[in-house]
């Protein structure tokens, strides 16, 4: 079954973090998207992400095996997909994948191949290596949310969408899963310096590499703790809610069941 999308404000679950402020923040982000003509939708799993990626190969590289349910452990319980639509068509995407590593670390999971593959011994190519030289990779453990799958249609790439999508990643990660760490990868290269301000200058270290297999590249690891995410949200929350927004907070943002 493919990803079932619902309007973001109907689908979002606030399980963690400052509930009132997060509710206001989701309204704020939905309004910012609306001003661009974009409606935000959310679903579980990675099927829709892969579908949109395949339809837009002219402007988007093939996705990592991290998002492939045929080889990865990704499923509806561990992935949240967000799509921005313009006139019903996808123009922006992002995905959050949850990992639970109570007895392991990012370095162990990355270098073993388990970060991407359900069974690395049979699914990795013979010359494929995942290398984690980043010092912080040995410290990241527990509940970890990996954020990625970022794409926007060329017609929307100068409309501050990166700021909006990064704010969505941060707030959804905190609200739904309350992770010990939220992490992302910025590919090493000339765009690193330009992208870092859009992420709000999180801590960053180089040294996450993939050689062979899906694609050879090197990236910088960025990470945030719940405290960092909360501070970003509170610092970027604007104004006092209008009366209609207070009503929508009650009606449109559902408190969740027990965290999953």
C-alpha angles and dihedrals in degrees: 000000000000126000111290109218125208131175108282095238091053096044104042117108118204105204099146142026129032101335100198094046092045090050090053091045094054089051089050093051093046089052092049089053092047091056087059090051091254127131117203122226133181137199144157128263132021104267095102092047091055091046094053091044092054091049092053105043090133090069102021132057119232113277126256118260085248086084098041110103090197093067105014134067091240115130143146092286094053105036135064117191124198125192131185114209132199114196088344096306123112113252101159133029140182136165137200120206121195123215126186113208108164092156101025142057138226089255093055094045094045098047093044090053092238089117088074109013133062090208110016093181092065103023104046118085117249094249096040119117132175111202126192110191092154108114093217091058088077091055101048112095142126117054107359128181117204113203123202144103090112115171135147131186112257091244089062102042096102097048102089091261094142090061091050096046093047090050089051092050092050097046097042092048092052097041100046104033109011091212128198086233137009111204139185140174127234111194112239112253145081093314094061095086092047094049099046095072089051088058091052095252099287119181111285136191129177126226110082106130142175120195120191125340115069096005137330112238145127126230143183118244117228124186144177135193123219089261091055092048092048092050092051091051095047092045092052098042108114134210133328118301117260117232093258090053091054089054091049091050089059095042105033107039114063123206108232138237118250112316116272 
